[in-house]
Amino acid sequence: MSSIKLTIPTLAPNPELDALLSTPYPSKAHARRVASLLPTKGTIYLEAAPLLSLEDTDTEAPFRQRRPFYYLSGCPLPDCFLTYEILSDKLTLYIPPMDPESVMWSGLPMGKDEAKNKFDVDEVRFTTEFLADRDLPGAAEEGTKVYVYGTKQVSRAFSPATAVDNTSLKKAMDEARVVKDDYEIGLMTRANGISALAHNTLLSAASKLTNEREAQAIFEAVCMANGATTQAYHGIFAGGRNAATLHYVKNNMSLVQVPVKPGETEKPQLMLVDAGAEFNCYASDITRVIPLGGAFSAEAAAIYDLVLRMQKDCIAASKPGIQWTDVHILAHRILITGLTELGIFRKGSDPEQILADRTSCAFLPHGLGHWIGLDTHDVGGNPDYADKDPMLKWVRVRRELVAGAVVTVEPGVYFCPDIVEEYLKEEKHRRWVDEEVLGRYWAVGGVRIEDDVVVEQGGGRSLSEGAVKERAVVEQLVVKGEF
């Protein structure tokens, strides 16, 4: 194993962003937004995630706050709940009282005064002050409802006299979360800035990497050192042909020599890195591709340039009022043109018929992107996974784009034998593909380039531009070995 000496870089100061994020998270505005989408007056009731232990031990399990609760509170603490009385516009946060026996182990918990100063709520009370339905603001008033988020995030048993609606709140909140306010964009800007720094640092260390797990360690170290102690999802650090697996997460293969078939090995050409930090519960999701040898091979360069062209054109097309499926199909059209130019699709092929036959799905089997925010695959996209059309089945946003939404734009081209060869069994697909030319590209594995993009009138605005992606600059960083 080679020795990797790494100086962990620090994110450049951003006084304007720092000033914005020093103010409380706008939970009261979120509560009003959600309430405006509910059918009648009443009270919203939400619970935080409980603090759990791992099975057969007293060790705490990793804690992840429930997103609906966070959206209306900004509170990262476990075992809390909140109420929002719509008519009186009162948001109340309930936090656990001090447990003297736990102080020895965990220190003093947050108190009422500290919570009131930290969070954008009208009142803070202890959870022990809410004993029964009668303590729920407005619950006893005629014609009102108590709105809860489904049935799995409620531990309280309401009395039969309480009118509980467990369907409307999820619909309203999922829709409210689609459009991000300035504060949310600020949090995602910070998450993307940290992730971009980690991606660029990894580029500079690429020539010394011997295993995928080293790449993961470097990426997560940079994120943690810059204030993002949690990853938004399990990162993908896929060397060589592993990149053809869309959600590859083993992250433990050699980057020096890997077996291809009995008696034959190869050095991976590329490493696909799909990883993003989470900052204050908000996700980033960035994918970049590293030429491990310092320069892309001719085949890898051609595919990389094609994917980058797909991404740039799709970002430019990401405007309010545009159907996301149309942007997704645009990516396929560019893909078909590019693969025809390279000879993978036979010269003179009919691009419209290739599109109609869905042959391009052999090389781009996933959707172009998804909403992102509090969740990496954020709510409100209205996907239809029952769709029989292979080009549309995995499109996670099946609606018009709206200003202020944030969507990932992540086209890719993959050479996955299990997928491509299955398509080639059918004549309607095989007739378009030159298998001799295709054979030169298997070692590329896969290329995906992904940015988090704010939908704006003039086209998408990337929050991920700090992570370099122009091929010449990528190669330069790898060869130079410093960022």
Buried (B, 14 or more C-beta within 10 A) or exposed (E): EEEEEBEBBEBEEBEEBEEBBEEBBBBBEBBBBBBEBBEEBBBBBBBBBEEEEEEEEEEEEEBEBBBBBBBBBBBBBBBBBBBBBBEEEBBBBBBBBEEEEEEEEEEEBBEBEEBBEBBBBBEBBBBEEBEEBEEBBBBEBEEBBBBBBEEEBBEBEBEEEBBBBBEBBBBBBBBBBBBBEEBBBBBBBBBBBBBBBBBBBBBBBBBBBBBBBBBBBBBBBBBBBBBBEBBBBEBBBBBBBBBBBBEBBEBEBBBBEBEEEEEEEEBBBBBBBBBBBBBBBBBBBBBBBBBBBBBBBEBBBBBBBBBBBBBBBBBBBBBEEBEBBEBBBBBBBBBBBBBBEBBBBBEEBEBEEBBEBBBBBBBBBBBBBBBBBBBBBBBBBBBBEEEEEEBBBBBBBBBBBBEBBBBBBBBBBBBBEEBBEEBBEEEEBEBBBBEEBBEBBBBBBBBBBBBBBBBBEEBBBBBBEBBBBEBEEBBBBBBEEEB
